[in-house]
Amino acid sequence: MEIMSSADHDVAVDTHEEVPATAEDEQAKNPRKQPFPRGFLDTISTGWADRPESTPAARAQAPFAAARRAKVSAAFPGKRLVVPAGSFKQRSNDTDYPFRAHSAFVHLTGWANESEPDSLLVFEPTDAGHEITLYFRERADRTTSEFYSDATIGEFWIGPRPSLAGVAADLDLATAHVDTFVAGDDDLVVDADADLTRFVSELRLVKDEYEIAEMRHAVAVTASGFDDIIREFDKAVAHPRGERIVEGVFHQRARSDGHWEGYDTIAASGHHACYLHWTRNDGAVVPGDLILIDAGVEVDSQYTADITRTLPVNGKFSDVQRRVYDVVLEAADAAFAAAKPGARFREVHEAAMDVIARRTAEWGVLPVSAEEALDADKGGQHRRYMVHGTSHHLGIDVHDCAQARREMYYDGVLEAGMVFTIEPGLYFQIDDLTVPAELRGIGVRIEDDILMTAEGPVNLSAEIPRTADDVEAWIARLNG
């Protein structure tokens, strides 16, 4: 087992070696880097004001994260557990993708968008359970070359970094420098040990009070992003790649009021809406067409919404567009009605598919009856027009709890605290000869984020207009 203890990056100056004194040595390490003159090296570590240690009060999620760690500890007595945050991932040359810590690490520490690459949460077994320590790279002392020469972690380059004491107070968690961590041969490591990986995934199936509040927040910011898109429809229509305008407008809201998008925005206009994960977003936005927008804001805690609305670009559904839209809405409402405490998760999907099968059969596009299409062994003909599932769990990941066992997920029982999507759709590909010409190129999906409570399901995104009439009124209000 190999766990990185520092960012795996090629830096201009090795922080554990003497700084090269000659241009030849410097250029050998990095041909575009100018050498540091002697005067710089002699003076860079002096003349700095003292940096006071910050010892904030523990953040709001600290007790929730502690309760989650206690469950992990109880499930693996006597075992040494390691939960890595992960490392930077290279985008190109010396440029990285924005760092996002592993979801299990975020869930168990409460350290979200500000977490440090290559950090490790370690459960050290004791007679009483586990001693838990967060290991990460302490900010560099200004007398070291790391401070000014390492573009990956040097504060001269990226700004202030957290201290061990500050993070310990913030998270209410013991901390230590990552260089002091020593891996063991018997360590159970998330994503390397199947039992631990499954457990930390299933631990997120039921959300606690803090998580539910963050999901509500993510939905609210996402709703504002959809409003922004509608207000900028004219700009999208005017641009030859209007889908990119839609994507960019939503990104601005995600970055200003949240942390990022929870996944790549789908801005699929016209027949692009029939491609389930259309993220090229390079097409035109044309009046008379529908645009399917599947987008979610990830807030600072890294919890994300996942919402889809299908909108008429010119503000009005045509008769055939409305006919398709109303069937999808009917399927969504049927799925919501099936989502009750104690029901099986798969029953939500089955309720939606019953509507899809019966309505497409009524339209005459199926080669069999609705009953035949719904046969578990020989049916499925209606799935041609909705190949994806109706629901998935939602939280820190857009497809949360993905390593859970089937009997806990698809065949699992719905219970209070679960958050999941309901997202039926109908997609008639532009070249699909099994449907009438008037349907070809129409794609519709309606997706909402659902919280299960003891009393039944709550649609967290219900305030974002859903019915065809309400969608038209929404567009008229924001563009009027």
C-alpha positions in Angstrom: 0.0 0.0 0.0 1.3 3.4 -1.0 -0.2 6.6 0.4 1.2 9.9 -0.8 2.4 12.2 2.0 2.7 15.3 -0.1 1.4 16.7 -3.4 2.9 14.6 -6.2 4.0 17.6 -8.3 7.1 18.7 -10.2 8.1 21.9 -8.5 10.7 24.5 -9.4 12.7 23.9 -6.2 12.8 20.8 -4.1 11.8 21.8 -0.6 14.1 19.3 1.0 17.2 20.3 -0.9 19.4 23.3 -1.2 18.1 25.9 -3.6 20.1 25.7 -6.9 22.6 28.5 -7.0 23.3 28.6 -10.7 21.2 29.3 -13.7 22.2 25.9 -15.2 20.9 24.0 -12.2 17.7 26.0 -12.1 17.1 25.6 -15.8 17.7 21.8 -15.6 14.8 21.5 -13.1 12.5 23.9 -15.0 13.6 25.4 -18.3 11.2 28.3 -18.1 12.1 29.2 -14.6 14.5 32.0 -13.9 17.1 31.4 -11.1 16.8 33.1 -7.8 19.6 35.7 -7.3 21.8 35.5 -4.2 20.3 38.6 -2.7 16.8 37.2 -2.9 17.9 34.0 -1.2 19.6 36.0 1.6 16.7 38.2 2.4 13.4 36.3 1.6 13.1 34.7 5.0 13.4 38.0 7.0 11.2 41.0 7.5 7.9 39.3 8.0 5.4 40.1 10.7 4.3 37.4 13.2 1.4 35.3 12.1 -1.0 34.8 15.0 -2.4 31.3 15.4 -6.1 31.1 14.8 -8.1 29.0 17.2 -11.7 29.3 16.1 -14.7 27.7 17.8 -15.6 24.3 16.3 -17.8 24.6 13.2 -21.4 23.7 13.2 -20.9 20.3 11.5 -18.2 19.2 14.0 -20.5 17.2 16.3 -22.3 15.6 13.4 -18.9 14.5 11.8 -17.9 13.2 15.3 -21.1 11.1 15.5 -20.3 9.6 12.0 -16.8 8.8 13.0 -18.1 7.0 16.1 -20.3 4.7 13.9 -17.2 3.9 11.8 -15.2 3.2 14.8 -17.8 0.9 16.3 -18.1 -1.1 13.0 -14.4 -1.9 12.8 -13.1 -2.6 16.3 -9.3 -3.3 16.5 -8.7 -2.2 12.9 -6.5 0.7 11.7 -8.5 2.7 9.3 -7.3 5.3 6.8 -9.5 7.7 4.9 -7.5 9.7 2.3 -8.6 13.1 1.0 -6.9 12.4 -2.3 -4.4 14.3 -4.3 -4.4 16.9 -7.1 -5.2 15.5 -10.5 -3.2 16.8 -13.5 -5.1 18.6 -16.1 -2.2 19.4 -18.4 1.5 19.9 -17.8 1.8 21.7 -14.5 -1.9 22.6 -14.3 -4.3 20.7 -12.1 -8.0 20.3 -11.9 -9.6 22.1 -8.9 -9.1 19.9 -5.9 -12.1 18.2 -4.3 -11.6 16.0 -1.3 -12.9 12.4 -1.3 -16.6 12.4 -0.3 -16.0 10.0 2.6 -13.2 12.2 3.9 -15.5 15.3 3.8 -18.3 13.4 5.5 -16.2 12.1 8.4 -14.2 15.3 9.0 -16.6 18.1 8.2 -13.7 19.7 6.3 -15.1 20.5 2.9 -14.0 22.9 0.1 -11.0 24.2 2.2 -9.6 20.7 2.9 -5.9 20.1 2.0 -4.8 17.7 -0.7 -3.0 14.5 0.6 -4.6 14.7 4.0 -5.4 11.5 5.8 -8.0 10.7 8.5 -6.6 7.9 10.6 -8.4 5.7 13.1 -5.8 4.2 15.4 -7.2 1.2 17.4 -7.2 1.4 21.2 -8.8 -0.6 24.0 -11.6 2.0 24.1 -12.2 2.1 20.4 -10.1 4.4 18.2 -7.9 7.4 18.6 -8.7 9.5 15.5 -6.2 12.0 14.0 -6.3 14.2 10.9 -2.9 14.3 9.2 -2.1 17.1 6.7 0.8 19.2 5.6 1.3 22.1 8.0 1.8 25.5 6.4 5.4 26.2 5.6 7.6 28.2 7.8 8.8 31.4 6.0 12.4 30.3 6.5 11.9 27.3 4.2 12.1 27.3 0.4 8.6 25.7 0.2 7.1 29.0 1.3 8.2 30.9 -1.8 9.3 28.3 -4.4 6.5 25.6 -4.5 3.7 26.8 -6.7 1.5 24.0 -5.5 1.5 24.6 -1.8 3.7 27.6 -1.2 1.8 30.5 0.4 3.6 33.0 -1.7 1.7 31.4 -4.6 -1.6 30.3 -3.4 -2.2 32.4 -0.3 -2.5 31.5 3.4 -2.8 27.8 4.4 -4.2 26.3 7.6 -2.2 25.5 10.6 -2.5 22.3 12.6 -3.7 24.1 15.7 -6.3 26.1 13.8 -7.8 23.1 12.0 -7.8 21.1 15.3 -10.0 23.8 16.9 -12.1 24.3 13.8 -13.0 20.6 13.4 -12.7 19.6 17.1 -10.3 16.9 15.9 -6.7 16.0 16.7 -4.2 16.9 14.0 -0.6 16.0 13.1 1.8 16.7 10.3 1.4 14.3 7.4 5.1 13.6 7.4 4.7 11.8 10.7 2.2 9.3 9.3 3.5 5.8 8.7 1.4 3.4 6.7 0.9 -0.1 8.1 0.6 -3.4 6.1 -2.8 -4.2 7.7 -4.4 -0.8 7.2 -7.9 -0.7 5.9 -8.0 2.1 3.4 -11.1 3.6 1.8 -11.3 2.7 -1.9 -8.8 -0.2 -1.3 -10.8 -2.2 1.3 -14.2 -3.2 0.1 -15.8 -3.5 3.5 -14.7 -0.1 4.7 -15.6 1.5 1.3 -19.1 0.0 1.4 -19.7 1.1 5.0 -18.7 4.7 4.6 -20.9 4.8 1.5 -23.9 3.3 3.2 -23.4 5.6 6.2 -24.5 8.5 3.9 -27.9 6.9 2.9 -29.6 8.6 5.8 -28.8 12.3 6.3 -28.6 14.0 9.6 -30.0 17.4 10.5 -27.0 19.3 9.3 -26.9 17.5 6.0 -30.6 18.1 5.3 -30.1 21.8 6.0 -27.3 21.9 3.5 -29.4 20.1 0.9 -32.1 22.7 1.3 -29.5 25.4 0.9 -28.1 23.8 -2.3 -31.6 23.6 -3.8 -32.3 27.3 -3.0 -29.1 28.5 -4.7 -29.8 26.2 -7.7 -33.3 27.7 -8.0 -31.7 31.1 -8.3 -29.4 29.8 -11.0 -32.5 28.7 -13.0 -34.0 32.1 -12.6 -30.7 33.6 -13.9 -30.8 31.4 -17.0 -34.3 32.5 -17.9 -33.4 36.1 -17.5 -30.6 35.6 -20.0 -32.5 33.7 -22.6 -32.1 36.5 -25.1 -28.3 36.3 -24.9 -28.4 32.6 -25.3 -30.6 32.8 -28.4 -28.4 35.5 -29.9 -25.2 33.5 -29.6 -24.3 30.7 -32.1 -23.3 28.5 -29.1 -26.2 29.6 -26.8 -26.0 26.4 -24.8 -22.6 27.7 -23.5 -24.2 31.0 -22.5 -26.7 29.0 -20.4 -23.9 26.9 -18.8 -21.9 30.1 -18.1 -24.8 31.9 -16.5 -25.4 29.0 -14.1 -21.7 28.7 -13.4 -21.7 32.4 -12.2 -24.4 31.7 -9.7 -22.7 28.4 -8.6 -19.4 30.2 -7.9 -20.9 33.4 -6.4 -23.3 31.8 -4.0 -21.9 28.3 -3.7 -18.6 26.5 -4.2 -19.0 25.0 -7.7 -21.4 22.9 -9.8 -22.0 19.4 -8.4 -21.5 18.0 -11.9 -21.1 19.2 -15.4 -24.2 21.2 -16.4 -26.4 19.8 -19.2 -27.7 22.6 -21.3 -29.3 20.6 -24.1 -31.4 22.5 -26.6 -33.5 21.0 -29.4 -32.7 17.4 -30.2 -29.6 17.6 -28.0 -32.1 17.0 -25.1 -32.4 13.4 -26.3 -28.8 12.8 -25.3 -29.0 11.9 -21.7 -25.6 13.4 -20.6 -25.1 16.1 -23.2 -22.4 18.3 -21.7 -20.7 19.6 -24.9 -23.1 22.5 -24.7 -22.0 23.9 -28.0 -25.3 24.1 -29.8 -27.7 27.0 -30.6 -30.7 27.9 -28.5 -33.5 28.3 -31.0 -37.0 29.8 -30.3 -39.6 27.1 -30.9 -37.4 24.4 -29.4 -37.2 23.1 -25.9 -34.1 23.3 -23.8 -33.4 20.7 -21.1 -31.3 22.1 -18.3 -29.9 19.6 -15.7 -27.9 21.5 -13.2 -27.0 21.6 -9.5 -25.1 24.0 -7.3 -22.6 22.4 -4.8 -22.5 24.7 -1.8 -19.4 25.2 0.4 -20.1 22.1 2.5 -19.9 20.1 -0.8 -23.5 19.0 -0.7 -25.2 19.4 -4.1 -28.6 19.8 -5.6 -29.5 18.0 -8.8 -32.5 19.5 -10.7 -33.8 19.4 -14.2 -36.3 21.6 -15.9 -37.3 21.5 -19.6 -38.2 25.0 -20.9 -39.7 26.3 -24.1 -37.2 28.8 -25.4 -39.9 31.2 -26.7 -41.9 30.9 -23.5 -44.7 28.7 -24.9 -45.0 25.0 -25.4 -46.3 23.8 -28.7 -49.2 21.3 -28.5 -47.0 18.3 -29.1 -44.3 19.5 -26.7 -46.9 20.0 -24.0 -48.3 16.5 -24.6 -44.9 15.0 -24.0 -44.2 17.3 -21.1 -47.5 16.4 -19.4 -46.8 12.7 -19.6 -43.3 13.2 -18.0 -44.9 15.3 -15.2 -47.6 12.5 -14.7 -44.8 10.0 -14.3 -42.9 12.2 -11.8 -46.1 12.7 -9.8 -46.7 8.9 -9.8 -43.2 8.3 -8.6 -43.6 10.8 -5.8 -46.8 9.2 -4.7 -45.1 5.8 -4.5 -42.3 7.2 -2.4 -43.5 6.4 1.1 -41.6 5.4 4.3 -41.3 1.6 4.2 -41.6 1.4 0.4 -38.8 -0.2 -1.6 -36.6 2.3 -3.5 -37.2 0.4 -6.7 -40.9 1.0 -6.4 -40.4 4.7 -7.2 -38.9 3.8 -10.6 -41.6 1.2 -11.2 -44.4 3.8 -10.7 -42.8 6.1 -13.2 -42.3 3.4 -15.7 -45.9 2.3 -15.5 -47.0 5.7 -16.7 -44.3 5.8 -19.5 -45.3 2.4 -20.7 -49.1 3.1 -20.7 -48.9 6.5 -22.4 -46.4 5.5 -25.1 -48.7 2.4 -25.8 -51.7 4.8 -26.1 -49.7 6.8 -28.6 -49.1 3.7 -30.7 -45.3 3.8 -30.6 -44.9 0.5 -28.8 -44.9 -2.8 -30.7 -46.7 -4.5 -27.8 -49.3 -3.6 -25.2 -48.4 -1.7 -22.0 -48.9 -4.9 -20.0 -46.5 -6.8 -22.2 -44.0 -3.9 -22.1 -44.1 -4.0 -18.3 -43.4 -7.7 -18.1 -40.3 -8.0 -16.0 -38.7 -10.7 -18.1 -40.0 -10.2 -21.7 -40.9 -6.5 -21.7 -39.0 -3.3 -21.6 -39.9 -2.0 -25.0 -40.9 1.4 -23.6 -37.4 1.8 -22.1 -36.3 2.8 -25.6 -37.7 6.2 -24.8 -36.4 6.3 -21.1 -33.4 4.2 -20.7 -32.2 5.7 -17.4 -33.4 5.1 -13.9 -35.9 7.3 -12.1 -34.1 7.9 -8.9 -30.7 8.0 -7.2 -29.5 9.1 -3.8 -28.2 12.6 -3.4 -25.9 14.4 -1.0 -22.1 15.0 -1.0 -22.0 13.2 -4.4 -24.6 13.8 -7.1 -24.9 10.0 -7.3 -24.4 9.5 -3.6 -23.8 6.3 -1.7 -22.8 4.6 -5.0 -20.7 1.9 -3.3 -23.7 0.7 -1.1 -24.9 -2.9 -1.5 -27.9 -3.4 -3.8 -30.0 -4.6 -0.9 -29.4 -1.3 0.8 -29.8 0.9 -2.4 -32.0 -0.3 -5.3 -33.8 -2.9 -3.1 -33.5 -0.9 0.0 -36.3 0.5 2.1 -37.1 4.2 2.1 -36.7 5.8 5.5 -36.7 9.2 7.1 -33.6 11.2 6.3 -33.0 9.8 2.8 -32.6 12.4 0.0 -33.0 11.2 -3.6 -34.1 12.4 -7.0 -37.2 11.7 -9.0 -36.4 12.3 -12.6 -38.5 10.6 -15.3 -38.1 11.6 -18.9 -39.1 10.9 -22.5 -36.5 11.1 -25.3 -37.4 10.7 -28.9 -34.2 10.7 -30.9 -34.1 12.8 -34.1 -33.5 9.7 -36.2 -35.9 7.3 -34.4 -38.2 5.9 -37.0 -40.4 4.1 -34.5 -42.1 7.4 -33.5 -44.1 9.9 -35.6 -42.1 12.7 -37.2 -43.7 15.3 -34.9 -42.1 13.6 -31.8 -38.6 13.2 -33.2 -36.1 15.5 -31.6 -38.1 16.2 -28.5 -36.5 15.4 -25.1 -38.1 16.2 -21.8 -37.0 15.5 -18.2 -38.3 16.8 -15.0 -36.1 16.2 -11.9 -36.8 17.1 -8.3 -34.9 16.5 -5.1 -36.9 14.6 -2.5 -36.5 14.4 1.3 -38.1 11.4 3.0 -39.6 12.2 6.4 -41.6 10.1 8.8 -44.8 11.6 7.4 -43.9 11.1 3.8 -41.9 12.7 1.0 -41.1 16.4 0.7 -40.2 17.9 -2.6 -37.3 20.2 -1.7 -37.4 21.8 -5.2 -41.2 22.2 -5.5 -40.8 26.0 -5.6 -39.2 25.7 -9.0 -42.1 25.7 -11.4 -43.0 22.2 -12.7 -46.3 22.2 -14.5 -46.4 23.4 -18.1 -48.7 26.4 -17.2 -46.4 27.4 -14.3 -43.3 27.1 -16.5 -44.8 29.4 -19.1 -45.8 31.9 -16.4 -42.3 31.7 -14.9 -40.7 32.6 -18.2 -43.2 35.4 -18.8 -42.6 36.8 -15.3 -38.8 36.9 -15.6 -38.7 38.1 -19.2 -41.6 40.3 -19.1 
